[in-house]
Amino acid sequence: MILPGSVDLGYRESDTAAMKRSARLATAVCVAAALLYVGPVAHPVLAADTPSGVPSTWVRKAPGGWVYWVPTKKWTDKHSKCGIDISSPTGTMLVGLGAGPLPVPMDTRQAFAAIVDAYERDEGLSGVSVIQEYPVVDSAGEQTQSFLVRGQRAIAGKPPVAVTAMISVGVLTLAGGYGIEASVVLAPTKEWKKQAKTLGLILKNVMMIETDCLSPAS
């Protein structure tokens, strides 16, 4: 998804310059149905071994600059240097992660609205309403917040289905400007409680290799 201001948080190629410093893609994610809190979810590492907690039967995938693990090889992804959307075999479940610089500062609600807009535009999401808004968490130069939402999602060739998603955002003040981080886990509402933990585990172990998406090249 591409956000306003040429901020790249998804799989389509961005027009922004190459990012060259070591990465910091750290979004706090609360998966409410499973009461699961996921801390920093992506770091610049060369990940060869299966991470602790990931079942040995899961499949490792490593598309251009990313490494992640999924339950079967039939899971797919769309990615760019600074964002990835990982889909279940039927396309009904989604794990998304991305980051980028901002031309102007945002607060967490503005960042949330931008993520919703991007998924409405690119992933068939509509009618989003917030079910639970978690408190803003402040740390040095960063604010993070998570939103549990419900809505409808249309997938090509299928009727729209009711979906539940956890959307988490982080807005940062950097030495050279501003940045945004975001993650999404989404599933049909009728499967949310069953699938939230699996989706959270996928998200927790998505890793980016050697790219800094928060700082434009000098």
C-alpha positions as CSV (number, residue, x, y, z in Angstrom):
1,M,0.0,0.0,0.0
2,I,1.1,3.5,-0.7
3,L,0.2,6.3,1.7
4,P,-0.3,10.0,0.9
5,G,3.0,11.8,0.6
6,S,4.7,8.9,-1.2
7,V,5.1,7.0,2.0
8,D,5.5,3.3,1.1
9,L,3.9,0.8,3.4
10,G,3.1,-1.9,1.0
11,Y,4.0,-4.0,-2.0
12,R,3.9,-1.6,-4.9
13,E,7.3,-0.1,-5.9
14,S,7.9,3.3,-4.3
15,D,9.4,6.4,-6.0
16,T,11.4,7.3,-2.9
17,A,15.2,7.0,-3.0
18,A,17.0,3.9,-1.7
19,M,17.2,3.6,2.0
20,K,20.8,2.9,3.2
21,R,21.1,2.8,7.0
22,S,20.4,-0.2,9.2
23,A,16.7,-0.8,9.6
24,R,14.3,-0.1,12.5
25,L,10.9,-1.6,11.8
26,A,9.5,-2.0,15.3
27,T,5.7,-1.8,15.7
28,A,3.9,-2.8,18.9
29,V,1.0,-5.0,18.1
30,C,-1.8,-6.1,20.3
31,V,-3.9,-9.0,19.0
32,A,-6.9,-8.6,21.2
33,A,-8.7,-11.9,20.5
34,A,-5.6,-13.8,21.7
35,L,-4.4,-11.2,24.2
36,L,-1.1,-11.4,22.5
37,Y,1.4,-8.6,22.6
38,V,4.1,-8.6,20.0
39,G,7.1,-6.4,20.5
40,P,9.7,-5.4,17.9
41,V,8.8,-7.5,14.9
42,A,11.4,-6.8,12.2
43,H,15.2,-6.3,12.5
44,P,18.0,-6.2,9.9
45,V,19.3,-9.8,10.3
46,L,20.2,-12.7,8.1
47,A,17.7,-15.3,9.4
48,A,18.5,-18.9,8.5
49,D,17.3,-20.8,11.5
50,T,13.6,-21.2,12.5
51,P,12.9,-18.7,15.3
52,S,12.0,-19.9,18.7
53,G,8.3,-20.5,19.0
54,V,7.8,-21.1,15.2
55,P,6.7,-24.7,14.5
56,S,9.3,-26.8,12.7
57,T,6.7,-27.7,10.1
58,W,6.3,-24.0,9.0
59,V,7.8,-22.9,5.7
60,R,10.5,-20.3,5.4
61,K,10.2,-17.8,2.6
62,A,12.7,-15.1,1.6
63,P,11.4,-12.7,-1.1
64,G,13.7,-9.7,-2.0
65,G,14.9,-8.3,1.3
66,W,12.4,-10.1,3.6
67,V,12.3,-13.3,5.5
68,Y,9.2,-14.8,7.1
69,W,7.6,-18.2,8.1
70,V,4.1,-19.4,7.3
71,P,2.2,-22.6,7.9
72,T,2.4,-23.9,4.3
73,K,4.1,-23.0,1.1
74,K,0.7,-22.0,-0.3
75,W,0.8,-18.7,1.6
76,T,1.9,-15.8,-0.8
77,D,3.1,-12.3,-0.5
78,K,3.3,-8.9,-2.3
79,H,6.2,-6.8,-1.3
80,S,8.5,-3.8,-1.9
81,K,11.7,-2.8,-0.2
82,C,9.8,-1.2,2.6
83,G,6.5,-3.1,3.0
84,I,5.0,-6.6,2.7
85,D,1.5,-8.1,2.7
86,I,1.4,-11.9,3.4
87,S,-1.8,-13.7,2.4
88,S,-3.3,-17.0,3.3
89,P,-3.9,-19.5,0.4
90,T,-7.5,-18.4,0.0
91,G,-6.5,-14.7,0.3
92,T,-8.9,-14.2,3.2
93,M,-6.3,-13.7,5.9
94,L,-3.6,-11.0,5.7
95,V,-0.5,-10.0,7.6
96,G,1.0,-6.6,6.6
97,L,4.1,-4.7,7.8
98,G,5.8,-1.6,6.5
99,A,7.5,1.7,7.3
100,G,8.6,4.9,5.6
101,P,9.5,8.6,6.1
102,L,6.9,11.3,6.4
103,P,7.0,14.8,4.8
104,V,5.2,16.2,7.8
105,P,4.5,14.9,11.3
106,M,1.4,12.8,12.1
107,D,-0.3,11.7,15.3
108,T,-1.3,8.1,15.8
109,R,-4.9,8.7,14.7
110,Q,-3.8,10.3,11.5
111,A,-1.5,7.4,10.9
112,F,-4.3,5.0,11.5
113,A,-6.6,6.8,9.1
114,A,-3.8,6.7,6.4
115,I,-3.4,2.9,6.9
116,V,-7.2,2.3,6.6
117,D,-7.2,4.5,3.5
118,A,-4.4,2.5,1.9
119,Y,-6.2,-0.9,2.6
120,E,-9.5,0.5,1.3
121,R,-7.7,1.5,-1.9
122,D,-5.5,-1.6,-2.4
123,E,-7.1,-4.5,-0.5
124,G,-10.9,-4.2,-0.8
125,L,-11.5,-3.1,2.7
126,S,-14.6,-0.9,3.4
127,G,-16.9,0.2,6.2
128,V,-14.2,0.2,8.9
129,S,-15.3,0.9,12.4
130,V,-13.2,1.0,15.6
131,I,-14.2,-1.7,18.1
132,Q,-11.4,-0.9,20.6
133,E,-8.8,1.8,20.7
134,Y,-5.8,1.0,22.9
135,P,-3.9,3.7,24.8
136,V,-1.1,5.6,23.1
137,V,2.3,4.4,24.3
138,D,5.0,7.1,24.4
139,S,8.7,6.5,24.3
140,A,11.7,8.6,23.2
141,G,10.8,10.1,19.8
142,E,8.0,7.7,19.2
143,Q,4.3,7.1,19.8
144,T,2.5,3.8,19.1
145,Q,-1.1,2.8,19.2
146,S,-3.3,-0.2,18.2
147,F,-6.8,-0.3,17.0
148,L,-9.1,-3.3,16.8
149,V,-11.5,-2.8,13.9
150,R,-14.3,-4.5,11.9
151,G,-15.4,-3.9,8.4
152,Q,-16.1,-5.6,5.1
153,R,-13.5,-6.9,2.6
154,A,-14.1,-7.8,-1.0
155,I,-11.8,-10.3,-2.8
156,A,-11.9,-10.7,-6.5
157,G,-14.4,-13.4,-7.5
158,K,-15.9,-13.7,-4.0
159,P,-18.7,-11.9,-2.2
160,P,-17.7,-9.4,0.5
161,V,-17.1,-10.9,4.0
162,A,-17.1,-9.4,7.5
163,V,-13.5,-9.0,8.7
164,T,-11.8,-8.1,12.0
165,A,-8.3,-6.6,12.0
166,M,-5.7,-5.2,14.4
167,I,-4.0,-2.2,13.0
168,S,-1.0,-0.9,14.9
169,V,0.8,2.3,14.0
170,G,3.9,4.1,15.2
171,V,4.9,7.7,14.5
172,L,8.4,8.8,15.0
173,T,10.5,12.0,15.2
174,L,13.8,11.3,13.6
175,A,17.0,13.3,13.4
176,G,16.3,14.2,9.8
177,G,12.5,14.4,9.9
178,Y,9.5,12.1,10.6
179,G,8.6,8.5,10.1
180,I,5.7,6.0,10.3
181,E,5.6,2.3,11.0
182,A,2.5,0.1,10.7
183,S,1.3,-3.5,10.9
184,V,-2.0,-5.2,10.1
185,V,-3.4,-8.6,10.9
186,L,-6.7,-9.3,9.3
187,A,-9.1,-12.3,9.1
188,P,-12.8,-13.1,8.5
189,T,-14.6,-12.2,11.7
190,K,-16.0,-15.7,12.1
191,E,-12.4,-17.0,12.1
192,W,-10.7,-14.2,14.1
193,K,-10.5,-15.9,17.5
194,K,-9.2,-19.1,15.9
195,Q,-6.6,-17.4,13.7
196,A,-5.4,-14.4,15.6
197,K,-2.6,-16.2,17.4
198,T,-1.3,-17.7,14.1
199,L,-1.4,-14.3,12.4
200,G,0.4,-12.7,15.4
201,L,3.1,-15.4,15.2
202,I,3.7,-14.7,11.5
203,L,3.9,-11.0,12.1
204,K,6.3,-11.4,15.1
205,N,8.8,-13.3,12.9
206,V,8.7,-11.1,9.8
207,M,12.3,-9.9,9.3
208,M,13.7,-7.2,7.0
209,I,17.3,-7.5,5.7
210,E,19.7,-4.5,5.5
211,T,17.3,-1.7,4.5
212,D,16.4,1.4,6.5
213,C,13.0,2.6,5.4
214,L,12.7,5.4,7.8
215,S,15.7,7.5,6.6
216,P,16.0,8.8,3.0
217,A,19.4,8.4,1.4
218,S,21.6,11.5,1.8
